[in-house]
């Protein structure tokens, strides 16, 4: 058995163990990457750890520290009360509102990851305060952000449209965006209904109303923290600044201004979640180096026919995207295959295959092993069962590989 198969098996084992035990999947994944790379692949530990996602780590640390500050000094509680009041106590409106906010912020240029980084903490805090199931809120807010991820202004959209332009499938940027937005709207509101979101309209949460009747007092530290969040949104969504960098700078400024107790804010950060996400990424990097990702991709062409290529490509692309970066790995690796696949299968329209890859890769990106899903887990306030949320989003992401196959077959088959 070669290293490609071994690396794929290591990831499968890590996920299975994480779903059946309490061990941190990131810790387990990093250990497996070192075992495979050093003892079986002959690499040095430093070479294996080159796959450690520094950019993602800075993003998670910066954003979670900023919103940990907002949580510790009471700013987040006050802001979420304002959001709840804006919805007039209707808990059912809250997930829909965060879906719309995520879509707008991602579409105007922030992209899904920064939009999720901005909205996950207040969305999850609001859900906890209003009695909205955390998985339901994550699915709605996350799919809202992902609905805008293929905007021509968003980073993932720029990657996808650039690759399509190079393979002579350009000029359809807004159509590609529309297909993706429609797909995420369907699955997002489908999940809302499936998880009982409609029941939220049948009640007005008493806890929310009681809190709304209390005075909402804001002192200097709350105004400073609120201003910091506004600056983060403006610089990321408006100026295209790196969300992790800006969040870390703003958080540091708030600490220097004594808006929060530094030790308390750092202690409240979700370090276990950060280890979970970054550790898995190290193993994914090992899979790429050992051709584990290519092993999965190569099997798609061997089992496809002109009648089944869209659902098969959608399932395969989605399954790989559950564990890998959509913009950094999946779309650059898979989209160039579209013209060749179309030619080998009898000259079918390569554009349909390309659209299938774009939509199916994006649909699974709320998996807990993807950055967007991880941000919603990291944004969960104290008292939320993070392990249950992790497993719920993992099941959602894996299920979307099947749902995406069916949806793409209907849309493009």
C-alpha positions in Angstrom: 0.0 0.0 0.0 1.5 3.4 -1.0 1.4 6.6 1.0 -1.6 8.0 -0.9 -3.8 5.2 0.3 -2.3 5.4 3.8 -2.9 9.2 4.1 -6.5 8.7 3.0 -6.9 6.0 5.5 -5.4 8.1 8.3 -7.9 10.9 7.6 -10.8 8.4 7.6 -9.6 6.9 10.9 -9.1 10.4 12.5 -12.7 11.4 11.6 -14.2 8.1 12.8 -12.3 8.2 16.1 -13.3 11.8 16.6 -17.0 11.0 16.1 -16.9 8.1 18.6 -14.6 9.4 21.4 -13.8 12.6 23.1 -10.3 13.0 21.7 -9.6 16.2 19.8 -9.6 15.4 16.1 -7.0 18.1 15.4 -4.6 16.5 17.9 -5.2 13.1 16.5 -4.8 14.3 12.9 -1.5 16.1 13.6 -0.1 13.0 15.2 -1.1 10.8 12.3 0.4 13.3 9.8 3.7 13.1 11.7 3.6 9.3 11.8 2.8 9.0 8.1 5.3 11.7 7.0 8.2 11.0 9.3 8.1 7.2 9.9 6.6 6.1 6.5 7.5 9.0 4.2 11.0 9.7 5.4 10.3 13.4 5.9 11.5 15.6 8.8 9.1 16.8 11.4 9.6 20.4 10.3 8.7 19.4 6.7 5.5 17.8 7.9 4.6 20.8 10.0 5.0 23.1 7.0 1.4 22.2 6.4 0.4 24.0 9.5 -2.1 26.8 8.4 -0.5 29.9 9.8 -3.0 32.3 8.0 -6.0 30.3 9.3 -4.5 30.2 12.8 -4.0 34.0 12.8 -7.6 34.4 11.6 -9.1 32.2 14.3 -7.0 33.7 17.0 -7.7 37.3 16.0 -11.4 36.9 15.5 -12.0 34.7 18.5 -9.9 37.1 20.7 -11.9 40.1 19.5 -15.2 38.5 20.2 -14.0 37.0 23.4 -13.3 40.6 24.5 -16.8 41.6 23.4 -18.2 38.6 25.4 -16.2 39.2 28.5 -16.9 42.9 28.8 -20.6 42.6 28.1 -20.6 44.3 24.7 -21.8 41.2 22.8 -24.7 40.7 25.1 -25.9 44.3 24.6 -25.5 44.1 20.8 -27.4 40.8 20.6 -30.2 42.3 22.7 -30.5 45.1 20.1 -30.6 42.5 17.3 -33.3 40.5 19.1 -35.3 43.7 19.7 -35.1 44.5 16.0 -36.8 41.2 15.3 -39.5 42.1 17.8 -38.9 39.0 19.9 -39.6 36.6 17.0 -37.0 33.9 17.3 -37.8 32.5 13.9 -36.8 35.8 12.2 -33.3 35.7 13.7 -31.7 32.9 11.5 -33.3 34.4 8.4 -31.8 37.8 9.3 -28.3 36.3 9.7 -28.7 34.4 6.4 -29.4 37.7 4.7 -26.5 39.5 6.5 -24.1 36.8 5.6 -25.1 36.9 1.9 -24.8 40.6 1.6 -21.4 40.8 3.4 -19.9 37.9 1.4 -21.3 39.2 -1.9 -19.9 42.7 -1.7 -16.4 41.3 -1.5 -15.6 39.9 1.9 -16.3 36.3 0.8 -17.6 33.4 2.9 -14.8 33.1 5.4 -14.5 36.7 6.5 -18.3 37.1 6.5 -18.5 34.0 8.7 -15.7 35.3 10.9 -17.6 38.6 11.4 -21.1 37.1 11.9 -20.5 33.7 13.7 -19.9 35.0 17.2 -22.9 37.4 17.3 -25.1 34.9 15.5 -24.3 32.1 17.9 -24.6 34.3 20.9 -28.0 35.6 19.7 -29.1 32.0 19.1 -28.2 31.0 22.6 -30.0 34.1 24.1 -33.2 33.6 22.0 -33.4 29.8 22.4 -32.6 29.0 18.7 -30.9 25.6 18.2 -27.2 26.4 17.5 -27.0 23.9 14.6 -30.0 25.6 12.9 -28.4 29.1 13.4 -25.0 27.9 12.0 -26.7 26.3 9.0 -28.7 29.4 8.1 -25.9 32.0 8.8 -23.2 29.8 7.2 -25.2 29.1 4.1 -26.0 32.8 3.8 -22.3 33.6 3.7 -21.6 30.7 1.3 -24.4 31.9 -1.0 -22.3 34.9 -1.8 -18.9 33.1 -2.0 -18.8 32.9 -5.8 -19.5 36.6 -6.3 -17.0 38.1 -8.8 -15.8 40.4 -6.0 -15.2 37.6 -3.4 -11.9 35.7 -3.1 -13.3 32.3 -4.0 -15.3 33.7 -6.8 -12.2 35.4 -8.2 -10.3 32.1 -8.1 -13.2 30.1 -9.7 -13.8 32.7 -12.5 -10.1 33.0 -13.1 -9.7 29.3 -13.7 -12.8 29.2 -15.9 -11.4 32.0 -18.0 -8.1 30.1 -18.5 -10.0 27.0 -19.7 -12.1 29.1 -22.1 -15.3 29.0 -20.0 -15.3 32.6 -19.0 -17.9 35.3 -19.3 -20.5 33.6 -17.1 -19.5 35.0 -13.7 -22.9 36.2 -12.6 -24.6 33.1 -13.8 -22.2 31.0 -11.8 -22.8 33.2 -8.8 -26.6 32.9 -9.3 -26.5 29.1 -9.4 -24.5 28.9 -6.2 -26.7 31.4 -4.4 -29.8 29.5 -5.4 -28.3 26.2 -4.2 -27.3 27.6 -0.8 -30.7 29.3 -0.4 -32.5 26.0 -1.1 -30.4 23.9 1.3 -30.2 26.6 3.9 -34.0 27.1 4.2 -34.4 23.3 3.7 -32.3 22.8 6.8 -34.2 25.5 8.6 -37.5 23.7 8.0 -36.0 20.2 8.6 -34.6 21.2 12.0 -37.9 22.8 13.1 -37.2 26.4 12.4 -40.9 26.9 11.5 -41.8 26.2 15.1 -39.9 29.3 16.2 -42.6 31.4 14.5 -45.2 29.9 16.8 -43.8 31.4 19.9 -42.4 34.7 21.2 -39.5 33.8 23.5 -40.3 35.1 27.0 -36.7 35.3 28.0 -36.0 37.6 25.0 -38.9 39.9 25.9 -37.9 40.1 29.5 -34.4 41.1 28.7 -35.6 43.6 26.1 -37.6 45.4 28.8 -34.4 45.9 30.9 -32.3 49.1 30.3 -29.5 48.6 27.8 -26.6 50.6 29.3 -23.4 51.2 27.3 -20.3 52.6 28.9 -16.9 53.6 27.4 -15.6 50.1 27.1 -18.8 48.9 25.3 -18.6 51.8 22.9 -14.9 51.2 22.2 -15.6 47.5 21.6 -18.5 48.3 19.3 -16.4 50.8 17.4 -13.8 48.1 17.0 -16.3 45.7 15.5 -17.5 48.4 13.1 -13.9 49.1 12.0 -13.4 45.4 11.4 -16.4 45.2 9.2 -15.5 48.3 7.3 -11.9 47.4 6.7 -12.7 43.8 5.7 -15.8 44.2 3.7 -15.1 47.7 2.3 -11.3 47.8 2.0 -10.5 44.1 1.5 -8.1 43.9 4.5 -7.2 40.6 6.0 -9.8 39.7 8.7 -7.4 37.9 11.0 -4.8 40.7 10.9 -7.4 43.5 11.5 -9.1 41.5 14.3 -5.8 40.9 16.1 -4.8 44.6 15.8 -8.2 45.8 17.0 -8.2 43.3 19.9 -4.8 44.4 21.0 -5.8 48.1 20.9 -8.8 47.3 23.1 -6.6 45.5 25.6 -4.2 48.5 25.7 -7.2 50.8 26.2 -8.3 48.6 29.2 -11.6 47.7 27.7 -11.3 44.2 29.1 -9.3 42.0 31.4 -6.7 40.5 29.1 -6.2 37.2 31.0 -9.9 36.6 31.1 -10.4 37.2 27.4 -7.5 34.9 26.4 -8.7 32.2 28.7 -12.2 32.3 27.2 -10.9 31.7 23.7 -11.8 28.3 22.2 -8.3 26.9 22.1 -9.6 23.3 21.7 -11.5 24.3 18.5 -8.4 26.1 17.1 -6.3 23.0 17.6 -9.1 20.9 16.1 -9.2 22.9 12.8 -5.4 23.5 12.4 -4.5 19.9 13.2 -6.8 18.5 10.6 -5.3 20.9 8.1 -1.8 19.5 8.7 -3.2 16.0 7.8 -4.9 17.4 4.7 -1.6 18.9 3.6 0.0 15.5 4.0 -2.7 14.0 1.8 -1.9 16.5 -0.9 1.8 15.8 -0.8 1.3 12.0 -0.9 -1.2 12.3 -3.8 -4.1 11.2 -1.6 -6.3 14.0 -3.0 -5.3 13.1 -6.5 -6.2 9.5 -5.8 -9.7 10.4 -5.0 -10.0 12.7 -8.0 -8.7 10.2 -10.5 -11.3 7.7 -9.7 -14.1 10.1 -10.8 -13.2 9.9 -14.5 -13.1 6.1 -14.5 -16.7 5.7 -13.3 -18.5 8.4 -15.2 -20.8 8.3 -18.2 -22.4 11.2 -20.2 -25.6 10.6 -18.2 -24.0 10.3 -14.8 -21.1 12.6 -15.0 -22.7 15.6 -13.2 -23.9 13.7 -10.1 -20.6 11.7 -9.9 -18.4 14.8 -10.3 -20.6 16.6 -7.8 -20.3 13.9 -5.2 -16.6 13.4 -5.7 -15.8 17.2 -5.7 -18.0 17.7 -2.7 -16.5 14.8 -0.8 -12.9 16.2 -1.4 -14.0 19.7 -0.5 -15.3 18.5 2.9 -11.7 18.0 3.9 -9.9 20.5 1.7 -9.8 24.1 0.7 -12.4 24.9 -1.9 -10.6 28.0 -3.3 -7.0 26.8 -2.6 -7.2 23.2 -3.7 -10.5 21.9 -5.0 -11.4 24.4 -7.7 -7.9 25.0 -9.0 -7.4 21.2 -9.2 -10.8 20.1 -10.5 -12.0 22.9 -12.8 -9.2 22.3 -15.4 -10.6 18.7 -15.7 -13.9 19.9 -17.1 -13.0 20.3 -20.8 -11.1 17.0 -20.8 -13.9 15.1 -19.1 -16.5 16.6 -21.5 -14.4 15.5 -24.5 -13.7 12.0 -23.2 -17.4 11.5 -22.5 -18.6 12.3 -26.0 -18.3 16.1 -26.3 -20.9 17.1 -23.7 -21.0 20.7 -22.5 -18.0 21.4 -20.3 -19.7 24.4 -18.8 -22.2 22.2 -17.0 -19.4 20.2 -15.5 -17.7 23.4 -14.4 -20.8 24.7 -12.8 -21.3 21.3 -11.1 -17.8 21.6 -9.6 -18.3 25.1 -8.3 -21.7 24.5 -6.7 -20.9 21.1 -5.2 -17.6 22.2 -3.8 -19.2 25.2 -2.1 -22.3 23.3 -0.7 -20.2 21.2 1.7 -18.2 24.1 3.0 -20.2 24.3 6.2 -18.6 21.1 7.4 -16.9 21.3 10.7 -13.7 20.4 9.0 -13.9 23.5 6.8 -13.0 27.0 7.8 -16.6 28.4 7.7 -17.9 25.6 9.9 -15.0 25.9 12.2 -15.7 29.6 12.7 -19.3 28.9 13.8 -18.0 26.3 16.2 -15.4 28.7 17.5 -18.2 31.4 17.9 -20.3 29.2 20.1 -20.8 30.9 23.5 -20.2 29.1 26.9 -22.9 26.5 27.6 -23.2 25.3 24.0 -22.3 21.6 23.4 -19.4 22.2 21.0 -18.8 18.5 20.4 -22.5 18.0 19.3 -22.2 21.1 17.1 -19.0 19.8 15.6 -20.6 16.4 14.8 -23.8 18.0 13.5 -21.9 20.2 11.1 -19.7 17.3 10.0 -22.8 15.2 9.2 -24.3 18.2 7.4 -21.2 18.7 5.3 -21.0 15.0 4.3 -24.8 14.9 3.6 -24.4 17.9 1.3 -22.1 15.9 -0.9 -25.1 13.7 -1.7 -27.6 16.5 -1.8 -25.2 18.4 -4.1 -25.0 15.4 -6.4 -28.8 15.3 -6.7 -29.2 19.1 -7.1 -26.5 19.4 -9.7 -28.0 16.5 -11.7 -31.3 18.4 -11.7 -29.7 21.7 -12.6 -27.0 20.7 -15.1 -27.7 17.0 -16.1 
